[in-house]
């Protein structure tokens, strides 16, 4: 679904960094996360494990 606004574990706001992450992803996820300043591993796993499924769900709208 949509990317979460906050990290589930520590509650840091991460939703505003997701667009930057996607833009930098061509360099590899570890470098992209370093550049946007996400250092805690609980927050980093939010980015790495997220699946962008909103487009595949939108197909079922009438
Ligand atoms: Zn966190």
PDB file of the backbone (N, CA, C, O) and the ligand in Angstrom, with CONECT records:
HET     ZN  A 101       1
ATOM      1  N   UNK A   1       0.841  -1.205   0.000  1.00  0.00           N
ATOM      2  CA  UNK A   1       0.000   0.000   0.000  1.00  0.00           C
ATOM      3  C   UNK A   1       0.879   1.259   0.000  1.00  0.00           C
ATOM      4  O   UNK A   1       2.018   1.241  -0.468  1.00  0.00           O
ATOM      5  N   UNK A   2       0.324   2.341   0.532  1.00  0.00           N
ATOM      6  CA  UNK A   2       1.118   3.575   0.577  1.00  0.00           C
ATOM      7  C   UNK A   2       2.257   3.428   1.583  1.00  0.00           C
ATOM      8  O   UNK A   2       2.177   2.641   2.525  1.00  0.00           O
ATOM      9  N   UNK A   3       3.313   4.201   1.362  1.00  0.00           N
ATOM     10  CA  UNK A   3       4.437   4.141   2.289  1.00  0.00           C
ATOM     11  C   UNK A   3       4.021   4.741   3.631  1.00  0.00           C
ATOM     12  O   UNK A   3       3.373   5.787   3.641  1.00  0.00           O
ATOM     13  N   UNK A   4       4.366   4.121   4.770  1.00  0.00           N
ATOM     14  CA  UNK A   4       3.962   4.654   6.085  1.00  0.00           C
ATOM     15  C   UNK A   4       4.601   6.009   6.368  1.00  0.00           C
ATOM     16  O   UNK A   4       5.732   6.272   5.960  1.00  0.00           O
ATOM     17  N   UNK A   5       3.866   6.862   7.070  1.00  0.00           N
ATOM     18  CA  UNK A   5       4.387   8.194   7.404  1.00  0.00           C
ATOM     19  C   UNK A   5       5.477   8.079   8.473  1.00  0.00           C
ATOM     20  O   UNK A   5       6.475   8.799   8.435  1.00  0.00           O
ATOM     21  N   UNK A   6       5.271   7.166   9.426  1.00  0.00           N
ATOM     22  CA  UNK A   6       6.241   7.018  10.517  1.00  0.00           C
ATOM     23  C   UNK A   6       6.776   5.590  10.566  1.00  0.00           C
ATOM     24  O   UNK A   6       6.129   4.642  10.120  1.00  0.00           O
ATOM     25  N   UNK A   7       7.991   5.469  11.129  1.00  0.00           N
ATOM     26  CA  UNK A   7       8.577   4.156  11.360  1.00  0.00           C
ATOM     27  C   UNK A   7       7.744   3.424  12.422  1.00  0.00           C
ATOM     28  O   UNK A   7       7.405   4.004  13.453  1.00  0.00           O
ATOM     29  N   UNK A   8       7.420   2.162  12.170  1.00  0.00           N
ATOM     30  CA  UNK A   8       6.577   1.407  13.101  1.00  0.00           C
ATOM     31  C   UNK A   8       7.246   1.221  14.458  1.00  0.00           C
ATOM     32  O   UNK A   8       6.556   1.136  15.474  1.00  0.00           O
ATOM     33  N   UNK A   9       8.550   1.158  14.495  1.00  0.00           N
ATOM     34  CA  UNK A   9       9.257   0.855  15.736  1.00  0.00           C
ATOM     35  C   UNK A   9       9.557   2.105  16.558  1.00  0.00           C
ATOM     36  O   UNK A   9       9.203   2.164  17.735  1.00  0.00           O
ATOM     37  N   UNK A  10      10.210   3.114  15.953  1.00  0.00           N
ATOM     38  CA  UNK A  10      10.666   4.259  16.753  1.00  0.00           C
ATOM     39  C   UNK A  10       9.788   5.496  16.559  1.00  0.00           C
ATOM     40  O   UNK A  10       9.901   6.448  17.332  1.00  0.00           O
ATOM     41  N   UNK A  11       8.916   5.506  15.543  1.00  0.00           N
ATOM     42  CA  UNK A  11       8.011   6.635  15.364  1.00  0.00           C
ATOM     43  C   UNK A  11       8.601   7.830  14.653  1.00  0.00           C
ATOM     44  O   UNK A  11       7.948   8.871  14.580  1.00  0.00           O
ATOM     45  N   UNK A  12       9.818   7.728  14.120  1.00  0.00           N
ATOM     46  CA  UNK A  12      10.388   8.835  13.361  1.00  0.00           C
ATOM     47  C   UNK A  12       9.595   9.063  12.082  1.00  0.00           C
ATOM     48  O   UNK A  12       9.103   8.113  11.474  1.00  0.00           O
ATOM     49  N   UNK A  13       9.470  10.326  11.673  1.00  0.00           N
ATOM     50  CA  UNK A  13       8.771  10.640  10.432  1.00  0.00           C
ATOM     51  C   UNK A  13       9.678  10.269   9.260  1.00  0.00           C
ATOM     52  O   UNK A  13      10.775  10.809   9.120  1.00  0.00           O
ATOM     53  N   UNK A  14       9.212   9.344   8.423  1.00  0.00           N
ATOM     54  CA  UNK A  14      10.006   8.902   7.280  1.00  0.00           C
ATOM     55  C   UNK A  14       9.250   9.071   5.970  1.00  0.00           C
ATOM     56  O   UNK A  14       9.831   8.943   4.893  1.00  0.00           O
ATOM     57  N   UNK A  15       7.940   9.362   6.063  1.00  0.00           N
ATOM     58  CA  UNK A  15       7.112   9.444   4.862  1.00  0.00           C
ATOM     59  C   UNK A  15       7.564  10.510   3.881  1.00  0.00           C
ATOM     60  O   UNK A  15       7.387  10.363   2.672  1.00  0.00           O
ATOM     61  N   UNK A  16       8.157  11.601   4.408  1.00  0.00           N
ATOM     62  CA  UNK A  16       8.578  12.689   3.527  1.00  0.00           C
ATOM     63  C   UNK A  16       9.865  12.352   2.780  1.00  0.00           C
ATOM     64  O   UNK A  16      10.240  13.058   1.845  1.00  0.00           O
ATOM     65  N   UNK A  17      10.541  11.281   3.185  1.00  0.00           N
ATOM     66  CA  UNK A  17      11.824  10.945   2.554  1.00  0.00           C
ATOM     67  C   UNK A  17      11.674   9.892   1.466  1.00  0.00           C
ATOM     68  O   UNK A  17      12.647   9.574   0.783  1.00  0.00           O
ATOM     69  N   UNK A  18      10.478   9.346   1.293  1.00  0.00           N
ATOM     70  CA  UNK A  18      10.324   8.214   0.380  1.00  0.00           C
ATOM     71  C   UNK A  18      10.533   8.597  -1.086  1.00  0.00           C
ATOM     72  O   UNK A  18      11.094   7.818  -1.857  1.00  0.00           O
ATOM     73  N   UNK A  19      10.084   9.795  -1.473  1.00  0.00           N
ATOM     74  CA  UNK A  19      10.275  10.228  -2.867  1.00  0.00           C
ATOM     75  C   UNK A  19      11.768  10.381  -3.174  1.00  0.00           C
ATOM     76  O   UNK A  19      12.229   9.994  -4.248  1.00  0.00           O
ATOM     77  N   UNK A  20      12.522  10.948  -2.222  1.00  0.00           N
ATOM     78  CA  UNK A  20      13.973  11.077  -2.408  1.00  0.00           C
ATOM     79  C   UNK A  20      14.623   9.701  -2.498  1.00  0.00           C
ATOM     80  O   UNK A  20      15.522   9.483  -3.310  1.00  0.00           O
ATOM     81  N   UNK A  21      14.166   8.781  -1.664  1.00  0.00           N
ATOM     82  CA  UNK A  21      14.704   7.422  -1.682  1.00  0.00           C
ATOM     83  C   UNK A  21      14.510   6.777  -3.053  1.00  0.00           C
ATOM     84  O   UNK A  21      15.427   6.160  -3.595  1.00  0.00           O
ATOM     85  N   UNK A  22      13.301   6.927  -3.606  1.00  0.00           N
ATOM     86  CA  UNK A  22      13.024   6.311  -4.910  1.00  0.00           C
ATOM     87  C   UNK A  22      13.891   6.945  -6.000  1.00  0.00           C
ATOM     88  O   UNK A  22      14.334   6.263  -6.924  1.00  0.00           O
ATOM     89  N   UNK A  23      14.130   8.262  -5.885  1.00  0.00           N
ATOM     90  CA  UNK A  23      14.935   8.962  -6.880  1.00  0.00           C
ATOM     91  C   UNK A  23      16.393   8.491  -6.831  1.00  0.00           C
ATOM     92  O   UNK A  23      17.054   8.400  -7.866  1.00  0.00           O
ATOM     93  N   UNK A  24      16.894   8.191  -5.618  1.00  0.00           N
ATOM     94  CA  UNK A  24      18.296   7.816  -5.447  1.00  0.00           C
ATOM     95  C   UNK A  24      18.522   6.312  -5.521  1.00  0.00           C
ATOM     96  O   UNK A  24      19.656   5.849  -5.400  1.00  0.00           O
ATOM     97  N   UNK A  25      17.459   5.551  -5.716  1.00  0.00           N
ATOM     98  CA  UNK A  25      17.537   4.093  -5.592  1.00  0.00           C
ATOM     99  C   UNK A  25      18.442   3.454  -6.632  1.00  0.00           C
ATOM    100  O   UNK A  25      18.927   2.342  -6.428  1.00  0.00           O
ATOM    101  N   UNK A  26      18.678   4.147  -7.752  1.00  0.00           N
ATOM    102  CA  UNK A  26      19.531   3.567  -8.791  1.00  0.00           C
ATOM    103  C   UNK A  26      20.968   3.367  -8.295  1.00  0.00           C
ATOM    104  O   UNK A  26      21.712   2.566  -8.860  1.00  0.00           O
ATOM    105  N   UNK A  27      21.360   4.096  -7.236  1.00  0.00           N
ATOM    106  CA  UNK A  27      22.702   3.940  -6.673  1.00  0.00           C
ATOM    107  C   UNK A  27      22.791   2.749  -5.723  1.00  0.00           C
ATOM    108  O   UNK A  27      23.872   2.415  -5.237  1.00  0.00           O
ATOM    109  N   UNK A  28      21.668   2.120  -5.464  1.00  0.00           N
ATOM    110  CA  UNK A  28      21.637   1.028  -4.483  1.00  0.00           C
ATOM    111  C   UNK A  28      20.963   1.506  -3.221  1.00  0.00           C
ATOM    112  O   UNK A  28      21.119   2.669  -2.849  1.00  0.00           O
ATOM    113  N   UNK A  29      20.206   0.633  -2.539  1.00  0.00           N
ATOM    114  CA  UNK A  29      19.426   1.060  -1.371  1.00  0.00           C
ATOM    115  C   UNK A  29      20.286   1.548  -0.207  1.00  0.00           C
ATOM    116  O   UNK A  29      19.880   2.466   0.505  1.00  0.00           O
ATOM    117  N   UNK A  30      21.459   0.960   0.002  1.00  0.00           N
ATOM    118  CA  UNK A  30      22.287   1.387   1.136  1.00  0.00           C
ATOM    119  C   UNK A  30      22.798   2.812   0.943  1.00  0.00           C
ATOM    120  O   UNK A  30      22.768   3.612   1.878  1.00  0.00           O
ATOM    121  N   UNK A  31      23.267   3.136  -0.265  1.00  0.00           N
ATOM    122  CA  UNK A  31      23.752   4.494  -0.541  1.00  0.00           C
ATOM    123  C   UNK A  31      22.614   5.504  -0.518  1.00  0.00           C
ATOM    124  O   UNK A  31      22.788   6.621  -0.030  1.00  0.00           O
ATOM    125  N   UNK A  32      21.446   5.123  -1.040  1.00  0.00           N
ATOM    126  CA  UNK A  32      20.298   6.023  -1.053  1.00  0.00           C
ATOM    127  C   UNK A  32      19.883   6.377   0.372  1.00  0.00           C
ATOM    128  O   UNK A  32      19.608   7.541   0.661  1.00  0.00           O
ATOM    129  N   UNK A  33      19.835   5.393   1.264  1.00  0.00           N
ATOM    130  CA  UNK A  33      19.432   5.635   2.651  1.00  0.00           C
ATOM    131  C   UNK A  33      20.466   6.482   3.385  1.00  0.00           C
ATOM    132  O   UNK A  33      20.102   7.312   4.217  1.00  0.00           O
ATOM    133  N   UNK A  34      21.754   6.284   3.088  1.00  0.00           N
ATOM    134  CA  UNK A  34      22.796   7.122   3.696  1.00  0.00           C
ATOM    135  C   UNK A  34      22.619   8.582   3.272  1.00  0.00           C
ATOM    136  O   UNK A  34      22.775   9.492   4.086  1.00  0.00           O
ATOM    137  N   UNK A  35      22.291   8.802   1.991  1.00  0.00           N
ATOM    138  CA  UNK A  35      22.191  10.171   1.478  1.00  0.00           C
ATOM    139  C   UNK A  35      20.988  10.910   2.046  1.00  0.00           C
ATOM    140  O   UNK A  35      21.071  12.110   2.306  1.00  0.00           O
ATOM    141  N   UNK A  36      19.859  10.207   2.246  1.00  0.00           N
ATOM    142  CA  UNK A  36      18.695  10.905   2.787  1.00  0.00           C
ATOM    143  C   UNK A  36      18.744  10.970   4.314  1.00  0.00           C
ATOM    144  O   UNK A  36      17.841  11.532   4.935  1.00  0.00           O
ATOM    145  N   UNK A  37      19.782  10.404   4.925  1.00  0.00           N
ATOM    146  CA  UNK A  37      19.996  10.576   6.357  1.00  0.00           C
ATOM    147  C   UNK A  37      19.207   9.628   7.233  1.00  0.00           C
ATOM    148  O   UNK A  37      18.968   9.931   8.402  1.00  0.00           O
ATOM    149  N   UNK A  38      18.794   8.489   6.701  1.00  0.00           N
ATOM    150  CA  UNK A  38      18.115   7.475   7.517  1.00  0.00           C
ATOM    151  C   UNK A  38      19.184   6.510   8.022  1.00  0.00           C
ATOM    152  O   UNK A  38      19.691   5.685   7.262  1.00  0.00           O
ATOM    153  N   UNK A  39      19.524   6.616   9.309  1.00  0.00           N
ATOM    154  CA  UNK A  39      20.641   5.833   9.825  1.00  0.00           C
ATOM    155  C   UNK A  39      20.190   4.668  10.704  1.00  0.00           C
ATOM    156  O   UNK A  39      20.883   3.654  10.780  1.00  0.00           O
ATOM    157  N   UNK A  40      19.042   4.796  11.367  1.00  0.00           N
ATOM    158  CA  UNK A  40      18.600   3.729  12.266  1.00  0.00           C
ATOM    159  C   UNK A  40      18.100   2.530  11.461  1.00  0.00           C
ATOM    160  O   UNK A  40      17.396   2.707  10.467  1.00  0.00           O
ATOM    161  N   UNK A  41      18.454   1.321  11.875  1.00  0.00           N
ATOM    162  CA  UNK A  41      18.101   0.170  11.059  1.00  0.00           C
ATOM    163  C   UNK A  41      16.612  -0.137  11.109  1.00  0.00           C
ATOM    164  O   UNK A  41      16.093  -0.791  10.205  1.00  0.00           O
ATOM    165  N   UNK A  42      15.901   0.329  12.162  1.00  0.00           N
ATOM    166  CA  UNK A  42      14.454   0.099  12.183  1.00  0.00           C
ATOM    167  C   UNK A  42      13.774   0.932  11.094  1.00  0.00           C
ATOM    168  O   UNK A  42      12.794   0.494  10.493  1.00  0.00           O
ATOM    169  N   UNK A  43      14.305   2.148  10.840  1.00  0.00           N
ATOM    170  CA  UNK A  43      13.750   3.002   9.798  1.00  0.00           C
ATOM    171  C   UNK A  43      14.187   2.530   8.415  1.00  0.00           C
ATOM    172  O   UNK A  43      13.414   2.585   7.458  1.00  0.00           O
ATOM    173  N   UNK A  44      15.436   2.063   8.319  1.00  0.00           N
ATOM    174  CA  UNK A  44      15.954   1.619   7.019  1.00  0.00           C
ATOM    175  C   UNK A  44      15.160   0.427   6.498  1.00  0.00           C
ATOM    176  O   UNK A  44      14.916   0.314   5.297  1.00  0.00           O
ATOM    177  N   UNK A  45      14.755  -0.464   7.409  1.00  0.00           N
ATOM    178  CA  UNK A  45      14.002  -1.636   6.927  1.00  0.00           C
ATOM    179  C   UNK A  45      12.622  -1.233   6.409  1.00  0.00           C
ATOM    180  O   UNK A  45      12.040  -1.955   5.599  1.00  0.00           O
ATOM    181  N   UNK A  46      12.082  -0.084   6.864  1.00  0.00           N
ATOM    182  CA  UNK A  46      10.803   0.388   6.350  1.00  0.00           C
ATOM    183  C   UNK A  46      10.908   0.678   4.851  1.00  0.00           C
ATOM    184  O   UNK A  46       9.987   0.394   4.085  1.00  0.00           O
ATOM    185  N   UNK A  47      12.049   1.252   4.446  1.00  0.00           N
ATOM    186  CA  UNK A  47      12.261   1.575   3.036  1.00  0.00           C
ATOM    187  C   UNK A  47      12.542   0.316   2.228  1.00  0.00           C
ATOM    188  O   UNK A  47      11.944   0.085   1.178  1.00  0.00           O
ATOM    189  N   UNK A  48      13.472  -0.501   2.747  1.00  0.00           N
ATOM    190  CA  UNK A  48      13.936  -1.662   1.977  1.00  0.00           C
ATOM    191  C   UNK A  48      12.812  -2.677   1.791  1.00  0.00           C
ATOM    192  O   UNK A  48      12.729  -3.328   0.750  1.00  0.00           O
ATOM    193  N   UNK A  49      11.937  -2.815   2.810  1.00  0.00           N
ATOM    194  CA  UNK A  49      10.923  -3.867   2.743  1.00  0.00           C
ATOM    195  C   UNK A  49       9.614  -3.387   2.129  1.00  0.00           C
ATOM    196  O   UNK A  49       8.678  -4.171   1.974  1.00  0.00           O
ATOM    197  N   UNK A  50       9.540  -2.084   1.774  1.00  0.00           N
ATOM    198  CA  UNK A  50       8.271  -1.570   1.263  1.00  0.00           C
ATOM    199  C   UNK A  50       8.034  -2.001  -0.182  1.00  0.00           C
ATOM    200  O   UNK A  50       8.937  -1.924  -1.015  1.00  0.00           O
ATOM    201  N   UNK A  51       6.801  -2.461  -0.478  1.00  0.00           N
ATOM    202  CA  UNK A  51       6.414  -2.814  -1.841  1.00  0.00           C
ATOM    203  C   UNK A  51       5.374  -1.808  -2.304  1.00  0.00           C
ATOM    204  O   UNK A  51       4.327  -1.648  -1.677  1.00  0.00           O
ATOM    205  N   UNK A  52       5.674  -1.128  -3.414  1.00  0.00           N
ATOM    206  CA  UNK A  52       4.765  -0.117  -3.948  1.00  0.00           C
ATOM    207  C   UNK A  52       3.623  -0.803  -4.683  1.00  0.00           C
ATOM    208  O   UNK A  52       3.751  -1.114  -5.867  1.00  0.00           O
ATOM    209  N   UNK A  53       2.518  -1.042  -4.005  1.00  0.00           N
ATOM    210  CA  UNK A  53       1.434  -1.811  -4.611  1.00  0.00           C
ATOM    211  C   UNK A  53       0.251  -0.943  -4.992  1.00  0.00           C
ATOM    212  O   UNK A  53      -0.756  -1.478  -5.457  1.00  0.00           O
ATOM    213  N   UNK A  54       0.320   0.374  -4.817  1.00  0.00           N
ATOM    214  CA  UNK A  54      -0.858   1.219  -5.011  1.00  0.00           C
ATOM    215  C   UNK A  54      -1.314   1.206  -6.466  1.00  0.00           C
ATOM    216  O   UNK A  54      -2.512   1.308  -6.730  1.00  0.00           O
ATOM    217  N   UNK A  55      -0.388   1.082  -7.419  1.00  0.00           N
ATOM    218  CA  UNK A  55      -0.774   1.080  -8.825  1.00  0.00           C
ATOM    219  C   UNK A  55      -1.502  -0.202  -9.208  1.00  0.00           C
ATOM    220  O   UNK A  55      -2.401  -0.172 -10.048  1.00  0.00           O
ATOM    221  N   UNK A  56      -1.128  -1.327  -8.606  1.00  0.00           N
ATOM    222  CA  UNK A  56      -1.794  -2.572  -8.958  1.00  0.00           C
ATOM    223  C   UNK A  56      -3.181  -2.654  -8.332  1.00  0.00           C
ATOM    224  O   UNK A  56      -4.035  -3.393  -8.821  1.00  0.00           O
ATOM    225  N   UNK A  57      -3.419  -1.892  -7.239  1.00  0.00           N
ATOM    226  CA  UNK A  57      -4.743  -1.875  -6.621  1.00  0.00           C
ATOM    227  C   UNK A  57      -5.659  -0.903  -7.362  1.00  0.00           C
ATOM    228  O   UNK A  57      -6.858  -1.147  -7.498  1.00  0.00           O
ATOM    229  N   UNK A  58      -5.080   0.200  -7.839  1.00  0.00           N
ATOM    230  CA  UNK A  58      -5.852   1.238  -8.526  1.00  0.00           C
ATOM    231  C   UNK A  58      -6.590   0.667  -9.743  1.00  0.00           C
ATOM    232  O   UNK A  58      -7.633   1.192 -10.134  1.00  0.00           O
ATOM    233  N   UNK A  59      -6.069  -0.379 -10.330  1.00  0.00           N
ATOM    234  CA  UNK A  59      -6.645  -1.031 -11.500  1.00  0.00           C
ATOM    235  C   UNK A  59      -8.100  -1.474 -11.216  1.00  0.00           C
ATOM    236  O   UNK A  59      -8.906  -1.543 -12.144  1.00  0.00           O
ATOM    237  N   UNK A  60      -8.439  -1.771  -9.964  1.00  0.00           N
ATOM    238  CA  UNK A  60      -9.756  -2.307  -9.636  1.00  0.00           C
ATOM    239  C   UNK A  60     -10.790  -1.227  -9.316  1.00  0.00           C
ATOM    240  O   UNK A  60     -11.932  -1.547  -8.984  1.00  0.00           O
ATOM    241  N   UNK A  61     -10.400   0.056  -9.413  1.00  0.00           N
ATOM    242  CA  UNK A  61     -11.364   1.128  -9.196  1.00  0.00           C
ATOM    243  C   UNK A  61     -12.322   1.231 -10.383  1.00  0.00           C
ATOM    244  O   UNK A  61     -11.940   0.956 -11.520  1.00  0.00           O
ATOM    245  N   UNK A  62     -13.548   1.622 -10.116  1.00  0.00           N
ATOM    246  CA  UNK A  62     -14.521   1.751 -11.206  1.00  0.00           C
ATOM    247  C   UNK A  62     -14.537   3.174 -11.724  1.00  0.00           C
ATOM    248  O   UNK A  62     -15.291   3.488 -12.645  1.00  0.00           O
TER     249      UNK A  62
HETATM  250 ZN    ZN A 101      12.788   3.729  13.179  1.00  0.00          ZN
END
